[in-house]
Amino acid sequence: MSSSVDATNLLARLRDLSAIGATASGGVHRPAYSDDDLAAREVVRGWMRELGMTVHVDTAGNTFARLEGSDPALPPIVIGSHTDTVPDGGRYDGALGVVAALEVARTLGEGKGRPRHPLEVVDFQNEEGGIVGSKAAVGRLDAAELSRTAVSGFTLRDGIRRLGGDPDRLDDCVLATGSRAAYVELHIEQGSVLERGGNDIGIVEGIVGIWYWEVSFDGVASHAGTTPMRDRHDALLAAARFVDAVHDVVTSVPGRHVGTVGRLTMHPGAPNVIAGRAVATLELRDLIASTVEKLYQAIEARAGEIARDTGTTVHFRSTTHTTPAPTDPRVRGAIERVAGALGLSTAFLASGAGHDAQHMAIVCPSGMLFVPSVNGLSHTPREFTRDQDCVNGANVLLGVVRHLDALD
Amino acid sequence: MSSSVDATNLLARLRDLSAIGATASGGVHRPAYSDDDLAAREVVRGWMRELGMTVHVDTAGNTFARLEGSDPALPPIVIGSHTDTVPDGGRYDGALGVVAALEVARTLGEGKGRPRHPLEVVDFQNEEGGIVGSKAAVGRLDAAELSRTAVSGFTLRDGIRRLGGDPDRLDDCVLATGSRAAYVELHIEQGSVLERGGNDIGIVEGIVGIWYWEVSFDGVASHAGTTPMRDRHDALLAAARFVDAVHDVVTSVPGRHVGTVGRLTMHPGAPNVIAGRAVATLELRDLIASTVEKLYQAIEARAGEIARDTGTTVHFRSTTHTTPAPTDPRVRGAIERVAGALGLSTAFLASGAGHDAQHMAIVCPSGMLFVPSVNGLSHTPREFTRDQDCVNGANVLLGVVRHLDALD
């Protein structure tokens, strides 16, 4: 029984995938449902078949491949990630988790000590456009969402058809609770916590919840030359103070939560007109919902003060949110033990980004492990993870599957 | 010799003009070079001819009409304004000054005591798009500017042709310095200084200079979920603090100067991405250039501190400016004396908006008088000036022309 994956195999597959949708800037462009997205998934299915796995595209367009275990009564352990990318994204986000899962399957399939549980490798569809494939797989994809247009220009409905799914039969793809033994996903960190701490493997404590609001300030649009300073009701001034207040509130409380205003629009938005209306996006993320609730209350109070001081009115509109998804302690424990046995240093951290694992946590014990992103960069052609870190991650994933296989 | 204009005539012409390009919202839409702009100017020329005036369209497309004086050796006194409007603008901005000038000409032409100086009534073209007509009339319109496209979709070159001018012979329209005795323009205030002070007539001390900059902050665009607060280089946060700093600096110094950030753009401008770049417009206006220079230095220093605090860099780019144009003390004195004799209360104020008078000041002693704008509103269908204030303004204009006619 081999104790490690074949690094050459792993890196070759990662390289082969990165050639599909390769961009001039050295990145990868495989937005969900694009021709290159379809091509990459077909390549992955070819590899799965080469490994003797049974390949199945579910009605949501997710690819599953199964390696039988020694005990047919046990539910499968699922490992994998996604192969779609953001526009002009990197070579590691998603792809690493899929090729590592394939290499784990190859190693386990070729070894003498075949696992007791069946092993499933999954390539979820459209992770970057709202973790869509796993959302469907756990029965949370609303029919109304099918009309939404993805970055590639296809609606989710048409995209699912292009992938070989059937948007009218999404109920058929839903994984029953308990139907899987565990879900484990290897992913790049997309941040710099591991790099800064000099750690090899990140043990994900959970995936943060994300809360979104649109915060609008209404004042009075007026002539920038003829309106004295004291007569102004400047909505942009109010929104600007709000941006600063969000930063102030978020950084005044210890913790790993983050708060961001990434977009600010104003009307009329001319250099010589005082803005009558300004709308800011507000995003808060944390593992603990009550922390976000406290931050929100403090931000709302500050916004009220700002509105009074600037002669404007403020309105918060909650748009969407995802709930925090803590990972399963058994998976966390397995990652810690396996990494330790391999001589790899570990750090516990939260995932600030959304991942398919947060959906799979609804169905079965789920967890994630991270490997370092150089300079914390992701969603850019400059996204980079060292070969050794990719191999380390795959080896820990292999060990974790073995560890979980031996439980219960 | 009548001591006052005919209010019925004045208001009827104002009403007739407002019907040309009338919008559903009760406003007026006559952007320069549009069909309705041309139609309004033709109506004005018809009125001029009815008054026995000699009408002339100069090569820049400005309409001039002349009433002969009793002393052919004297240079003309010029009065007027413009009839183009901003998109969906009001009924008074520009139009009041033109119909009042016509009514002054009618009153002087019909009276027994004809003025010594010839009287010229002018309807300048494209005031709203950069005081273009008067700029050409004083020889400051750069040939390169002719390719600029106006709001109506016509270039200045084509627009001038549409008005009956000749863009290739702009030198022919230039008024020689000293060729006019004076220029006086009646305009609505477009602000609320008169209304707040309960004054009837505003004596304009000068037209402010306007300085423009683009202020860009460069940080690092990164993932709003995976980038801890302390690792951010948030360009939008920097720009937001800048907006607040501009307001702070401008209001910390006593005076009538104003400073405005009316537009803020950011890249990439997504709710879940920390902005890597943000660009703010900065506009400062005052009658005194040295005040603006001091404000600018303070703002620049604050921007440098903000950049340091936020881990960004800042760059100021000066785009354009106009110099302050003080009005002529003789014209100011005439307005004050005439208004007082008519029992009207006066206030001295600066014009925060640009006007054709600032160009005419290059050629001859120039001045402006304002009448109150209800609620200070302008450039909107809700722009409103009471009938009595319109009539007061025209009567003061009449008296000022008589006063200036009697000088030297």
Interface residues (C-beta under 8 A of the other chain):
Chain A: E189 Q190 G191 S192 V193 V208 I210 Y212 S222 H223 A224 G225 T226 T227 P228 M229 R230 D231 D234 L236 L237 A239 A240 R241 F242 V243 D244 H247 V250 T251 R256 V258 G259 T260 V261 G262 R263 L264 M266 P268 G269 A270 P271 N272 V273 I274 A275 T281 E283 R285 S351 G352 A353 G354 G376 L377 S378 H379
Chain B: E189 Q190 G191 S192 V193 V208 I210 Y212 S222 H223 A224 G225 T226 T227 P228 M229 R230 D231 D234 L236 L237 A239 A240 R241 F242 V243 D244 H247 V250 T251 R256 V258 G259 T260 V261 G262 R263 L264 M266 P268 G269 A270 P271 N272 V273 I274 A275 T281 E283 R285 S351 G352 A353 G354 G376 L377 S378 H379
